[in-house]
Amino acid sequence: MGRPEPLYVNIPVETETTTRNRRAITGATYVNGKGIVVEIDARGKNWRKVLRRLGQEIPKDTEIHWENLRCVEIQELSSFNQRLWYRLTFGDGWYLDKAGKRVYFGVEQGLPGLDLQRGVTTTTVRAGVMLAVMAGVGLRSICWLLHVLFHVEVSKSALGRWVEETAARLPNRDEIIKLLNADKPITEAHLDEIFPKAWGGKSCVLVLKDEHGRIVCTEEILERSTEHVVAFLEKLKQCGLAIKTFYVDGCEAYRDAIRIVYPAARVQYDYFHVIQNIWKKLWSAMVAHRKEIKERSENVETPWYSRKLEKLATTLWEKRGLIFKNTDNMTPEEMEELVALMEEDRYVGVVRRFLDRVWGIFRDSDGDLGARQRLGKLSQRPEVLKDPQGPFAKAVAFLHDRFEDMTTFLRFDDVKRNSLQESGIRVLRRLEAGRDGFRGDKGRDNYLRIYQAIKYFDWRVYRIDGSLALQPRAPAASAA
């Protein structure tokens, strides 16, 4: 039985490759077990026009010659239920210059949309890089998605190389910082750290975000010491950042390093970290209180009282989030539940009244003086004076220790109470999750620079003149 004849077909859709190489397309066939194959002959293009557009001086009547003709197959993202290929016929093109010498030229720069080296279209490369960097999808998952959705076969290592090659053609970290500052001047620095999943030891990564919501840069340091943070801030200063306000957590190394490198800058201790620190101290007290009730329920001899204590211990655990929830964020039903719980357990009322007064310092104070007066009253509460080493006293001591930095927003109208840093940390965590944890500083830097270029500068992954790079989109007017 002879080999079946190929079925010639018409492609009902346009792709970037077919649109931009229309003159070179010679036909399309369906090959059993292979899929749809679009035939492209590079010799069909007007190479004299292409070469002039690329900057070469070539007369209009110059004859183009070809040698070493060969074929290569290139995968395309397919919206059909079959794979989509391009079978490209090309060779070594040349022409004679005015002196009669051969001038060879490469064809890939004149075949937009096709990547001869990688065996895929630039649309496929763009999809892989965008999924990895912007969507935070893991490389293994991208391989699966490209296979299941678009019938493209690509390896994890190839995807990793695409990301590296894309990042290699971008400006380095310092140049990106300067571009960000030139685009929108950076005067606020939201500084925090992230401890990477894939690394051990004490190393951490500093993360800086600006007032425009942009992740400016990251840097791995061995430990959060003043020396290492100073070195990081010095690099920022050398890049031209004139930072006026820093938003940080309670790390003293940050505060000390800022005073050294940016002595005139204001420091605002992030409100989220303030409340988190207080919350942890009182949470441990509530856990100990619940444990005590549970033990009493097991030791008491009166059955009904034992059941009551056991039920209270269970309720305290189930409603633990409600006990520490800000009143402003509660529903009427939650308020009723909290009031009932405070009536049942006096200690819950003590904790809630203390928390309300802590929130009031930062939410309801009339300026810096009003905040200090509220802190003074908080220091004289019975639960604080009763146990100088207890959780309430420790919470007050914590507030006294960094109160100047906690209330900067009350003294300056242009300083905010909250940092923007947590959203930047979430972005890095998402990228890190897709990579199963970055194994080194270079991998994280590659992902971040591509993310910055696409997100903040509106650049896109594209192939121009045969070079894989991130190119800025054309303005709408010129594109039209």
TORKOL-4160 file (C-alpha; in steps of 0.2 Angstrom, whole numbers, padded with zeros to 4 digits, m for minus):
480
<pt num="1" X="0000" Y="0000" Z="0000"/>
<pt num="2" X="0008" Y="0017" Z="m0005"/>
<pt num="3" X="0011" Y="0032" Z="0005"/>
<pt num="4" X="m0005" Y="0043" Z="0006"/>
<pt num="5" X="m0004" Y="0059" Z="m0004"/>
<pt num="6" X="m0003" Y="0075" Z="0007"/>
<pt num="7" X="m0019" Y="0085" Z="0008"/>
<pt num="8" X="m0018" Y="0103" Z="0003"/>
<pt num="9" X="m0027" Y="0115" Z="0014"/>
<pt num="10" X="m0031" Y="0133" Z="0016"/>
<pt num="11" X="m0027" Y="0141" Z="0033"/>
<pt num="12" X="m0043" Y="0151" Z="0039"/>
<pt num="13" X="m0033" Y="0162" Z="0051"/>
<pt num="14" X="m0019" Y="0174" Z="0051"/>
<pt num="15" X="m0003" Y="0173" Z="0062"/>
<pt num="16" X="0011" Y="0185" Z="0064"/>
<pt num="17" X="0022" Y="0174" Z="0053"/>
<pt num="18" X="0010" Y="0172" Z="0039"/>
<pt num="19" X="0005" Y="0191" Z="0039"/>
<pt num="20" X="0023" Y="0197" Z="0039"/>
<pt num="21" X="0030" Y="0184" Z="0027"/>
<pt num="22" X="0015" Y="0183" Z="0015"/>
<pt num="23" X="0025" Y="0184" Z="m0001"/>
<pt num="24" X="0036" Y="0169" Z="0004"/>
<pt num="25" X="0021" Y="0157" Z="0008"/>
<pt num="26" X="0020" Y="0144" Z="m0006"/>
<pt num="27" X="0006" Y="0133" Z="0001"/>
<pt num="28" X="m0001" Y="0123" Z="0016"/>
<pt num="29" X="m0003" Y="0104" Z="0018"/>
<pt num="30" X="m0010" Y="0092" Z="0031"/>
<pt num="31" X="0002" Y="0078" Z="0035"/>
<pt num="32" X="m0005" Y="0063" Z="0044"/>
<pt num="33" X="0003" Y="0061" Z="0061"/>
<pt num="34" X="0012" Y="0078" Z="0059"/>
<pt num="35" X="m0001" Y="0091" Z="0058"/>
<pt num="36" X="m0003" Y="0106" Z="0047"/>
<pt num="37" X="0013" Y="0112" Z="0038"/>
<pt num="38" X="0014" Y="0129" Z="0030"/>
<pt num="39" X="0027" Y="0130" Z="0017"/>
<pt num="40" X="0038" Y="0146" Z="0017"/>
<pt num="41" X="0052" Y="0149" Z="0004"/>
<pt num="42" X="0063" Y="0163" Z="0009"/>
<pt num="43" X="0068" Y="0166" Z="m0009"/>
<pt num="44" X="0050" Y="0173" Z="m0012"/>
<pt num="45" X="0053" Y="0189" Z="m0002"/>
<pt num="46" X="0059" Y="0205" Z="m0010"/>
<pt num="47" X="0077" Y="0205" Z="m0002"/>
<pt num="48" X="0083" Y="0220" Z="m0011"/>
<pt num="49" X="0069" Y="0230" Z="m0001"/>
<pt num="50" X="0072" Y="0221" Z="0015"/>
<pt num="51" X="0091" Y="0224" Z="0014"/>
<pt num="52" X="0089" Y="0242" Z="0010"/>
<pt num="53" X="0077" Y="0244" Z="0025"/>
<pt num="54" X="0090" Y="0236" Z="0036"/>
<pt num="55" X="0103" Y="0249" Z="0031"/>
<pt num="56" X="0112" Y="0241" Z="0017"/>
<pt num="57" X="0115" Y="0250" Z="0001"/>
<pt num="58" X="0110" Y="0239" Z="m0014"/>
<pt num="59" X="0103" Y="0245" Z="m0031"/>
<pt num="60" X="0086" Y="0240" Z="m0036"/>
<pt num="61" X="0091" Y="0230" Z="m0050"/>
<pt num="62" X="0104" Y="0219" Z="m0040"/>
<pt num="63" X="0102" Y="0201" Z="m0043"/>
<pt num="64" X="0100" Y="0190" Z="m0027"/>
<pt num="65" X="0109" Y="0173" Z="m0027"/>
<pt num="66" X="0106" Y="0158" Z="m0016"/>
<pt num="67" X="0117" Y="0143" Z="m0011"/>
<pt num="68" X="0117" Y="0129" Z="0001"/>
<pt num="69" X="0098" Y="0127" Z="0001"/>
<pt num="70" X="0091" Y="0118" Z="0016"/>
<pt num="71" X="0075" Y="0116" Z="0026"/>
<pt num="72" X="0070" Y="0119" Z="0044"/>
<pt num="73" X="0054" Y="0115" Z="0053"/>
<pt num="74" X="0047" Y="0128" Z="0066"/>
<pt num="75" X="0033" Y="0126" Z="0078"/>
<pt num="76" X="0019" Y="0138" Z="0080"/>
<pt num="77" X="0006" Y="0141" Z="0093"/>
<pt num="78" X="m0009" Y="0131" Z="0086"/>
<pt num="79" X="m0028" Y="0135" Z="0089"/>
<pt num="80" X="m0033" Y="0120" Z="0079"/>
<pt num="81" X="m0034" Y="0102" Z="0085"/>
<pt num="82" X="m0018" Y="0098" Z="0076"/>
<pt num="83" X="0000" Y="0105" Z="0077"/>
<pt num="84" X="0005" Y="0119" Z="0066"/>
<pt num="85" X="0022" Y="0120" Z="0058"/>
<pt num="86" X="0031" Y="0130" Z="0046"/>
<pt num="87" X="0043" Y="0122" Z="0034"/>
<pt num="88" X="0055" Y="0135" Z="0029"/>
<pt num="89" X="0066" Y="0133" Z="0014"/>
<pt num="90" X="0081" Y="0145" Z="0014"/>
<pt num="91" X="0100" Y="0146" Z="0010"/>
<pt num="92" X="0115" Y="0157" Z="0011"/>
<pt num="93" X="0110" Y="0173" Z="0001"/>
<pt num="94" X="0122" Y="0184" Z="m0007"/>
<pt num="95" X="0124" Y="0198" Z="m0021"/>
<pt num="96" X="0138" Y="0206" Z="m0030"/>
<pt num="97" X="0143" Y="0224" Z="m0024"/>
<pt num="98" X="0149" Y="0238" Z="m0036"/>
<pt num="99" X="0167" Y="0230" Z="m0035"/>
<pt num="100" X="0161" Y="0213" Z="m0040"/>
<pt num="101" X="0163" Y="0205" Z="m0023"/>
<pt num="102" X="0151" Y="0194" Z="m0015"/>
<pt num="103" X="0141" Y="0201" Z="0000"/>
<pt num="104" X="0133" Y="0188" Z="0010"/>
<pt num="105" X="0118" Y="0192" Z="0021"/>
<pt num="106" X="0108" Y="0182" Z="0035"/>
<pt num="107" X="0090" Y="0178" Z="0031"/>
<pt num="108" X="0083" Y="0177" Z="0049"/>
<pt num="109" X="0083" Y="0196" Z="0051"/>
<pt num="110" X="0071" Y="0197" Z="0036"/>
<pt num="111" X="0059" Y="0184" Z="0042"/>
<pt num="112" X="0050" Y="0192" Z="0056"/>
<pt num="113" X="0041" Y="0180" Z="0067"/>
<pt num="114" X="0052" Y="0165" Z="0064"/>
<pt num="115" X="0066" Y="0159" Z="0076"/>
<pt num="116" X="0077" Y="0148" Z="0066"/>
<pt num="117" X="0089" Y="0143" Z="0080"/>
<pt num="118" X="0075" Y="0139" Z="0093"/>
<pt num="119" X="0064" Y="0130" Z="0081"/>
<pt num="120" X="0049" Y="0140" Z="0086"/>
<pt num="121" X="0040" Y="0156" Z="0082"/>
<pt num="122" X="0044" Y="0172" Z="0092"/>
<pt num="123" X="0025" Y="0172" Z="0097"/>
<pt num="124" X="0029" Y="0155" Z="0106"/>
<pt num="125" X="0044" Y="0163" Z="0114"/>
<pt num="126" X="0034" Y="0178" Z="0119"/>
<pt num="127" X="0021" Y="0167" Z="0127"/>
<pt num="128" X="0033" Y="0157" Z="0137"/>
<pt num="129" X="0042" Y="0172" Z="0144"/>
<pt num="130" X="0026" Y="0181" Z="0148"/>
<pt num="131" X="0019" Y="0166" Z="0157"/>
<pt num="132" X="0035" Y="0163" Z="0167"/>
<pt num="133" X="0038" Y="0181" Z="0172"/>
<pt num="134" X="0021" Y="0190" Z="0172"/>
<pt num="135" X="0010" Y="0176" Z="0177"/>
<pt num="136" X="0022" Y="0167" Z="0188"/>
<pt num="137" X="0019" Y="0150" Z="0181"/>
<pt num="138" X="0032" Y="0137" Z="0184"/>
<pt num="139" X="0042" Y="0131" Z="0169"/>
<pt num="140" X="0036" Y="0114" Z="0170"/>
<pt num="141" X="0018" Y="0120" Z="0170"/>
<pt num="142" X="0022" Y="0131" Z="0155"/>
<pt num="143" X="0028" Y="0116" Z="0145"/>
<pt num="144" X="0012" Y="0107" Z="0149"/>
<pt num="145" X="0001" Y="0122" Z="0145"/>
<pt num="146" X="0010" Y="0124" Z="0128"/>
<pt num="147" X="0008" Y="0106" Z="0124"/>
<pt num="148" X="m0010" Y="0104" Z="0130"/>
<pt num="149" X="m0017" Y="0121" Z="0123"/>
<pt num="150" X="m0006" Y="0125" Z="0108"/>
<pt num="151" X="0002" Y="0108" Z="0103"/>
<pt num="152" X="0019" Y="0115" Z="0105"/>
<pt num="153" X="0033" Y="0104" Z="0112"/>
<pt num="154" X="0047" Y="0113" Z="0122"/>
<pt num="155" X="0058" Y="0108" Z="0136"/>
<pt num="156" X="0060" Y="0116" Z="0153"/>
<pt num="157" X="0078" Y="0120" Z="0150"/>
<pt num="158" X="0074" Y="0128" Z="0134"/>
<pt num="159" X="0061" Y="0140" Z="0143"/>
<pt num="160" X="0074" Y="0144" Z="0155"/>
<pt num="161" X="0086" Y="0149" Z="0141"/>
<pt num="162" X="0073" Y="0160" Z="0133"/>
<pt num="163" X="0071" Y="0170" Z="0150"/>
<pt num="164" X="0090" Y="0171" Z="0152"/>
<pt num="165" X="0092" Y="0177" Z="0134"/>
<pt num="166" X="0078" Y="0190" Z="0135"/>
<pt num="167" X="0085" Y="0197" Z="0151"/>
<pt num="168" X="0103" Y="0198" Z="0144"/>
<pt num="169" X="0098" Y="0211" Z="0131"/>
<pt num="170" X="0090" Y="0222" Z="0144"/>
<pt num="171" X="0099" Y="0236" Z="0154"/>
<pt num="172" X="0107" Y="0230" Z="0170"/>
<pt num="173" X="0100" Y="0233" Z="0187"/>
<pt num="174" X="0109" Y="0250" Z="0190"/>
<pt num="175" X="0103" Y="0256" Z="0173"/>
<pt num="176" X="0085" Y="0250" Z="0176"/>
<pt num="177" X="0085" Y="0260" Z="0193"/>
<pt num="178" X="0091" Y="0276" Z="0183"/>
<pt num="179" X="0078" Y="0273" Z="0170"/>
<pt num="180" X="0064" Y="0272" Z="0183"/>
<pt num="181" X="0070" Y="0287" Z="0192"/>
<pt num="182" X="0071" Y="0297" Z="0176"/>
<pt num="183" X="0053" Y="0291" Z="0171"/>
<pt num="184" X="0046" Y="0296" Z="0188"/>
<pt num="185" X="0057" Y="0303" Z="0202"/>
<pt num="186" X="0059" Y="0292" Z="0217"/>
<pt num="187" X="0058" Y="0301" Z="0233"/>
<pt num="188" X="0050" Y="0287" Z="0244"/>
<pt num="189" X="0058" Y="0270" Z="0248"/>
<pt num="190" X="0048" Y="0256" Z="0255"/>
<pt num="191" X="0061" Y="0244" Z="0262"/>
<pt num="192" X="0059" Y="0227" Z="0267"/>
<pt num="193" X="0066" Y="0209" Z="0265"/>
<pt num="194" X="0062" Y="0192" Z="0259"/>
<pt num="195" X="0070" Y="0176" Z="0264"/>
<pt num="196" X="0070" Y="0165" Z="0248"/>
<pt num="197" X="0063" Y="0148" Z="0249"/>
<pt num="198" X="0077" Y="0139" Z="0240"/>
<pt num="199" X="0091" Y="0146" Z="0251"/>
<pt num="200" X="0097" Y="0141" Z="0268"/>
<pt num="201" X="0107" Y="0150" Z="0281"/>
<pt num="202" X="0104" Y="0168" Z="0286"/>
<pt num="203" X="0105" Y="0176" Z="0269"/>
<pt num="204" X="0090" Y="0187" Z="0264"/>
<pt num="205" X="0085" Y="0198" Z="0250"/>
<pt num="206" X="0082" Y="0217" Z="0252"/>
<pt num="207" X="0067" Y="0223" Z="0242"/>
<pt num="208" X="0065" Y="0242" Z="0238"/>
<pt num="209" X="0048" Y="0248" Z="0232"/>
<pt num="210" X="0045" Y="0267" Z="0228"/>
<pt num="211" X="0030" Y="0278" Z="0230"/>
<pt num="212" X="0023" Y="0274" Z="0213"/>
<pt num="213" X="0021" Y="0256" Z="0217"/>
<pt num="214" X="0036" Y="0250" Z="0207"/>
<pt num="215" X="0049" Y="0237" Z="0213"/>
<pt num="216" X="0065" Y="0247" Z="0211"/>
<pt num="217" X="0078" Y="0234" Z="0215"/>
<pt num="218" X="0083" Y="0219" Z="0225"/>
<pt num="219" X="0099" Y="0213" Z="0233"/>
<pt num="220" X="0105" Y="0197" Z="0242"/>
<pt num="221" X="0114" Y="0201" Z="0258"/>
<pt num="222" X="0121" Y="0189" Z="0271"/>
<pt num="223" X="0112" Y="0196" Z="0286"/>
<pt num="224" X="0102" Y="0211" Z="0290"/>
<pt num="225" X="0117" Y="0221" Z="0298"/>
<pt num="226" X="0120" Y="0240" Z="0297"/>
<pt num="227" X="0136" Y="0237" Z="0287"/>
<pt num="228" X="0126" Y="0227" Z="0273"/>
<pt num="229" X="0112" Y="0239" Z="0272"/>
<pt num="230" X="0123" Y="0254" Z="0271"/>
<pt num="231" X="0132" Y="0246" Z="0256"/>
<pt num="232" X="0115" Y="0243" Z="0248"/>
<pt num="233" X="0109" Y="0261" Z="0251"/>
<pt num="234" X="0126" Y="0268" Z="0245"/>
<pt num="235" X="0122" Y="0259" Z="0228"/>
<pt num="236" X="0105" Y="0268" Z="0227"/>
<pt num="237" X="0113" Y="0285" Z="0231"/>
<pt num="238" X="0126" Y="0282" Z="0217"/>
<pt num="239" X="0112" Y="0279" Z="0205"/>
<pt num="240" X="0105" Y="0296" Z="0209"/>
<pt num="241" X="0091" Y="0292" Z="0221"/>
<pt num="242" X="0087" Y="0307" Z="0232"/>
<pt num="243" X="0076" Y="0298" Z="0244"/>
<pt num="244" X="0067" Y="0309" Z="0257"/>
<pt num="245" X="0056" Y="0296" Z="0266"/>
<pt num="246" X="0059" Y="0278" Z="0271"/>
<pt num="247" X="0046" Y="0266" Z="0276"/>
<pt num="248" X="0053" Y="0251" Z="0286"/>
<pt num="249" X="0049" Y="0238" Z="0299"/>
<pt num="250" X="0057" Y="0237" Z="0316"/>
<pt num="251" X="0074" Y="0232" Z="0311"/>
<pt num="252" X="0087" Y="0243" Z="0319"/>
<pt num="253" X="0099" Y="0240" Z="0305"/>
<pt num="254" X="0088" Y="0249" Z="0293"/>
<pt num="255" X="0086" Y="0264" Z="0304"/>
<pt num="256" X="0105" Y="0265" Z="0308"/>
<pt num="257" X="0110" Y="0263" Z="0290"/>
<pt num="258" X="0097" Y="0276" Z="0284"/>
<pt num="259" X="0105" Y="0289" Z="0296"/>
<pt num="260" X="0122" Y="0286" Z="0289"/>
<pt num="261" X="0118" Y="0286" Z="0270"/>
<pt num="262" X="0103" Y="0298" Z="0270"/>
<pt num="263" X="0104" Y="0308" Z="0286"/>
<pt num="264" X="0091" Y="0321" Z="0281"/>
<pt num="265" X="0078" Y="0307" Z="0277"/>
<pt num="266" X="0063" Y="0304" Z="0287"/>
<pt num="267" X="0059" Y="0287" Z="0294"/>
<pt num="268" X="0041" Y="0280" Z="0296"/>
<pt num="269" X="0039" Y="0263" Z="0305"/>
<pt num="270" X="0026" Y="0254" Z="0295"/>
<pt num="271" X="0009" Y="0254" Z="0304"/>
<pt num="272" X="0006" Y="0235" Z="0299"/>
<pt num="273" X="0022" Y="0230" Z="0308"/>
<pt num="274" X="0018" Y="0240" Z="0323"/>
<pt num="275" X="0001" Y="0232" Z="0325"/>
<pt num="276" X="0008" Y="0215" Z="0321"/>
<pt num="277" X="0021" Y="0217" Z="0334"/>
<pt num="278" X="0008" Y="0221" Z="0347"/>
<pt num="279" X="m0003" Y="0207" Z="0341"/>
<pt num="280" X="0010" Y="0194" Z="0343"/>
<pt num="281" X="0013" Y="0199" Z="0361"/>
<pt num="282" X="m0006" Y="0199" Z="0366"/>
<pt num="283" X="m0009" Y="0183" Z="0356"/>
<pt num="284" X="0004" Y="0174" Z="0366"/>
<pt num="285" X="m0006" Y="0180" Z="0382"/>
<pt num="286" X="m0023" Y="0174" Z="0375"/>
<pt num="287" X="m0015" Y="0157" Z="0371"/>
<pt num="288" X="m0009" Y="0155" Z="0388"/>
<pt num="289" X="m0026" Y="0161" Z="0395"/>
<pt num="290" X="m0036" Y="0149" Z="0384"/>
<pt num="291" X="m0024" Y="0135" Z="0390"/>
<pt num="292" X="m0027" Y="0139" Z="0408"/>
<pt num="293" X="m0046" Y="0138" Z="0405"/>
<pt num="294" X="m0044" Y="0122" Z="0397"/>
<pt num="295" X="m0034" Y="0115" Z="0411"/>
<pt num="296" X="m0047" Y="0121" Z="0424"/>
<pt num="297" X="m0061" Y="0113" Z="0414"/>
<pt num="298" X="m0051" Y="0096" Z="0416"/>
<pt num="299" X="m0048" Y="0098" Z="0435"/>
<pt num="300" X="m0064" Y="0106" Z="0441"/>
<pt num="301" X="m0076" Y="0093" Z="0450"/>
<pt num="302" X="m0092" Y="0102" Z="0446"/>
<pt num="303" X="m0099" Y="0094" Z="0430"/>
<pt num="304" X="m0109" Y="0109" Z="0423"/>
<pt num="305" X="m0095" Y="0121" Z="0427"/>
<pt num="306" X="m0082" Y="0110" Z="0419"/>
<pt num="307" X="m0093" Y="0109" Z="0403"/>
<pt num="308" X="m0095" Y="0128" Z="0403"/>
<pt num="309" X="m0076" Y="0131" Z="0404"/>
<pt num="310" X="m0073" Y="0118" Z="0391"/>
<pt num="311" X="m0086" Y="0127" Z="0379"/>
<pt num="312" X="m0077" Y="0144" Z="0383"/>
<pt num="313" X="m0060" Y="0137" Z="0378"/>
<pt num="314" X="m0067" Y="0130" Z="0362"/>
<pt num="315" X="m0076" Y="0147" Z="0358"/>
<pt num="316" X="m0060" Y="0156" Z="0362"/>
<pt num="317" X="m0051" Y="0146" Z="0349"/>
<pt num="318" X="m0064" Y="0147" Z="0336"/>
<pt num="319" X="m0066" Y="0166" Z="0338"/>
<pt num="320" X="m0048" Y="0169" Z="0340"/>
<pt num="321" X="m0047" Y="0180" Z="0324"/>
<pt num="322" X="m0063" Y="0190" Z="0329"/>
<pt num="323" X="m0054" Y="0194" Z="0346"/>
<pt num="324" X="m0040" Y="0203" Z="0337"/>
<pt num="325" X="m0050" Y="0210" Z="0322"/>
<pt num="326" X="m0051" Y="0229" Z="0320"/>
<pt num="327" X="m0068" Y="0236" Z="0325"/>
<pt num="328" X="m0068" Y="0246" Z="0308"/>
<pt num="329" X="m0068" Y="0230" Z="0298"/>
<pt num="330" X="m0082" Y="0221" Z="0308"/>
<pt num="331" X="m0100" Y="0217" Z="0303"/>
<pt num="332" X="m0114" Y="0221" Z="0315"/>
<pt num="333" X="m0116" Y="0202" Z="0318"/>
<pt num="334" X="m0097" Y="0201" Z="0322"/>
<pt num="335" X="m0099" Y="0215" Z="0334"/>
<pt num="336" X="m0113" Y="0206" Z="0343"/>
<pt num="337" X="m0103" Y="0190" Z="0345"/>
<pt num="338" X="m0088" Y="0200" Z="0352"/>
<pt num="339" X="m0098" Y="0209" Z="0365"/>
<pt num="340" X="m0106" Y="0192" Z="0370"/>
<pt num="341" X="m0088" Y="0185" Z="0372"/>
<pt num="342" X="m0082" Y="0200" Z="0382"/>
<pt num="343" X="m0097" Y="0198" Z="0394"/>
<pt num="344" X="m0093" Y="0179" Z="0396"/>
<pt num="345" X="m0074" Y="0181" Z="0398"/>
<pt num="346" X="m0068" Y="0197" Z="0407"/>
<pt num="347" X="m0050" Y="0194" Z="0400"/>
<pt num="348" X="m0056" Y="0196" Z="0382"/>
<pt num="349" X="m0063" Y="0213" Z="0387"/>
<pt num="350" X="m0046" Y="0218" Z="0394"/>
<pt num="351" X="m0037" Y="0213" Z="0378"/>
<pt num="352" X="m0050" Y="0222" Z="0367"/>
<pt num="353" X="m0050" Y="0238" Z="0377"/>
<pt num="354" X="m0031" Y="0238" Z="0376"/>
<pt num="355" X="m0031" Y="0235" Z="0357"/>
<pt num="356" X="m0044" Y="0248" Z="0354"/>
<pt num="357" X="m0033" Y="0261" Z="0363"/>
<pt num="358" X="m0017" Y="0256" Z="0353"/>
<pt num="359" X="m0027" Y="0258" Z="0337"/>
<pt num="360" X="m0033" Y="0275" Z="0343"/>
<pt num="361" X="m0015" Y="0281" Z="0345"/>
<pt num="362" X="m0013" Y="0280" Z="0326"/>
<pt num="363" X="m0030" Y="0282" Z="0320"/>
<pt num="364" X="m0038" Y="0295" Z="0331"/>
<pt num="365" X="m0024" Y="0306" Z="0338"/>
<pt num="366" X="m0024" Y="0325" Z="0335"/>
<pt num="367" X="m0006" Y="0327" Z="0330"/>
<pt num="368" X="0010" Y="0321" Z="0338"/>
<pt num="369" X="0006" Y="0328" Z="0355"/>
<pt num="370" X="m0011" Y="0320" Z="0355"/>
<pt num="371" X="m0003" Y="0303" Z="0351"/>
<pt num="372" X="0010" Y="0305" Z="0365"/>
<pt num="373" X="m0004" Y="0309" Z="0377"/>
<pt num="374" X="m0014" Y="0293" Z="0372"/>
<pt num="375" X="0002" Y="0283" Z="0374"/>
<pt num="376" X="0004" Y="0290" Z="0392"/>
<pt num="377" X="m0013" Y="0285" Z="0397"/>
<pt num="378" X="m0011" Y="0268" Z="0389"/>
<pt num="379" X="0005" Y="0266" Z="0401"/>
<pt num="380" X="m0006" Y="0269" Z="0416"/>
<pt num="381" X="m0019" Y="0256" Z="0413"/>
<pt num="382" X="m0021" Y="0243" Z="0427"/>
<pt num="383" X="m0016" Y="0228" Z="0416"/>
<pt num="384" X="0000" Y="0237" Z="0412"/>
<pt num="385" X="0005" Y="0242" Z="0430"/>
<pt num="386" X="m0001" Y="0225" Z="0437"/>
<pt num="387" X="0013" Y="0215" Z="0429"/>
<pt num="388" X="0029" Y="0225" Z="0423"/>
<pt num="389" X="0035" Y="0210" Z="0414"/>
<pt num="390" X="0018" Y="0205" Z="0407"/>
<pt num="391" X="0013" Y="0206" Z="0388"/>
<pt num="392" X="0004" Y="0222" Z="0391"/>
<pt num="393" X="0019" Y="0231" Z="0398"/>
<pt num="394" X="0030" Y="0224" Z="0385"/>
<pt num="395" X="0018" Y="0231" Z="0372"/>
<pt num="396" X="0019" Y="0248" Z="0379"/>
<pt num="397" X="0038" Y="0247" Z="0381"/>
<pt num="398" X="0039" Y="0243" Z="0362"/>
<pt num="399" X="0028" Y="0258" Z="0358"/>
<pt num="400" X="0039" Y="0269" Z="0368"/>
<pt num="401" X="0055" Y="0262" Z="0360"/>
<pt num="402" X="0052" Y="0268" Z="0342"/>
<pt num="403" X="0037" Y="0280" Z="0345"/>
<pt num="404" X="0046" Y="0294" Z="0336"/>
<pt num="405" X="0048" Y="0284" Z="0320"/>
<pt num="406" X="0030" Y="0277" Z="0322"/>
<pt num="407" X="0022" Y="0294" Z="0322"/>
<pt num="408" X="0032" Y="0303" Z="0308"/>
<pt num="409" X="0016" Y="0303" Z="0298"/>
<pt num="410" X="0008" Y="0314" Z="0311"/>
<pt num="411" X="0021" Y="0327" Z="0310"/>
<pt num="412" X="0023" Y="0328" Z="0291"/>
<pt num="413" X="0007" Y="0329" Z="0279"/>
<pt num="414" X="0016" Y="0320" Z="0265"/>
<pt num="415" X="0021" Y="0305" Z="0275"/>
<pt num="416" X="0009" Y="0290" Z="0275"/>
<pt num="417" X="0005" Y="0279" Z="0289"/>
<pt num="418" X="0007" Y="0263" Z="0279"/>
<pt num="419" X="0021" Y="0255" Z="0268"/>
<pt num="420" X="0018" Y="0249" Z="0251"/>
<pt num="421" X="0031" Y="0235" Z="0253"/>
<pt num="422" X="0020" Y="0220" Z="0256"/>
<pt num="423" X="0013" Y="0221" Z="0239"/>
<pt num="424" X="0031" Y="0220" Z="0232"/>
<pt num="425" X="0035" Y="0205" Z="0243"/>
<pt num="426" X="0019" Y="0197" Z="0236"/>
<pt num="427" X="0025" Y="0199" Z="0218"/>
<pt num="428" X="0042" Y="0192" Z="0222"/>
<pt num="429" X="0034" Y="0177" Z="0231"/>
<pt num="430" X="0023" Y="0174" Z="0216"/>
<pt num="431" X="0038" Y="0174" Z="0204"/>
<pt num="432" X="0048" Y="0163" Z="0216"/>
<pt num="433" X="0034" Y="0151" Z="0218"/>
<pt num="434" X="0034" Y="0148" Z="0199"/>
<pt num="435" X="0052" Y="0145" Z="0199"/>
<pt num="436" X="0051" Y="0133" Z="0215"/>
<pt num="437" X="0063" Y="0146" Z="0223"/>
<pt num="438" X="0077" Y="0155" Z="0214"/>
<pt num="439" X="0093" Y="0146" Z="0216"/>
<pt num="440" X="0104" Y="0162" Z="0215"/>
<pt num="441" X="0104" Y="0180" Z="0214"/>
<pt num="442" X="0105" Y="0180" Z="0194"/>
<pt num="443" X="0089" Y="0171" Z="0192"/>
<pt num="444" X="0079" Y="0182" Z="0202"/>
<pt num="445" X="0087" Y="0197" Z="0194"/>
<pt num="446" X="0083" Y="0191" Z="0177"/>
<pt num="447" X="0065" Y="0189" Z="0181"/>
<pt num="448" X="0064" Y="0205" Z="0190"/>
<pt num="449" X="0071" Y="0215" Z="0176"/>
<pt num="450" X="0060" Y="0208" Z="0163"/>
<pt num="451" X="0045" Y="0211" Z="0175"/>
<pt num="452" X="0051" Y="0229" Z="0177"/>
<pt num="453" X="0053" Y="0232" Z="0158"/>
<pt num="454" X="0036" Y="0225" Z="0154"/>
<pt num="455" X="0026" Y="0231" Z="0169"/>
<pt num="456" X="0033" Y="0249" Z="0171"/>
<pt num="457" X="0040" Y="0253" Z="0153"/>
<pt num="458" X="0027" Y="0244" Z="0143"/>
<pt num="459" X="0040" Y="0235" Z="0133"/>
<pt num="460" X="0036" Y="0218" Z="0125"/>
<pt num="461" X="0046" Y="0202" Z="0121"/>
<pt num="462" X="0049" Y="0204" Z="0102"/>
<pt num="463" X="0062" Y="0199" Z="0088"/>
<pt num="464" X="0068" Y="0214" Z="0079"/>
<pt num="465" X="0082" Y="0212" Z="0066"/>
<pt num="466" X="0085" Y="0194" Z="0071"/>
<pt num="467" X="0089" Y="0199" Z="0089"/>
<pt num="468" X="0078" Y="0193" Z="0104"/>
<pt num="469" X="0075" Y="0208" Z="0115"/>
<pt num="470" X="0062" Y="0218" Z="0124"/>
<pt num="471" X="0057" Y="0232" Z="0113"/>
<pt num="472" X="0046" Y="0247" Z="0118"/>
<pt num="473" X="0029" Y="0247" Z="0110"/>
<pt num="474" X="0026" Y="0260" Z="0097"/>
<pt num="475" X="0015" Y="0275" Z="0102"/>
<pt num="476" X="m0003" Y="0273" Z="0097"/>
<pt num="477" X="m0003" Y="0287" Z="0084"/>
<pt num="478" X="0012" Y="0279" Z="0075"/>
<pt num="479" X="0005" Y="0262" Z="0076"/>
<pt num="480" X="m0010" Y="0268" Z="0067"/>
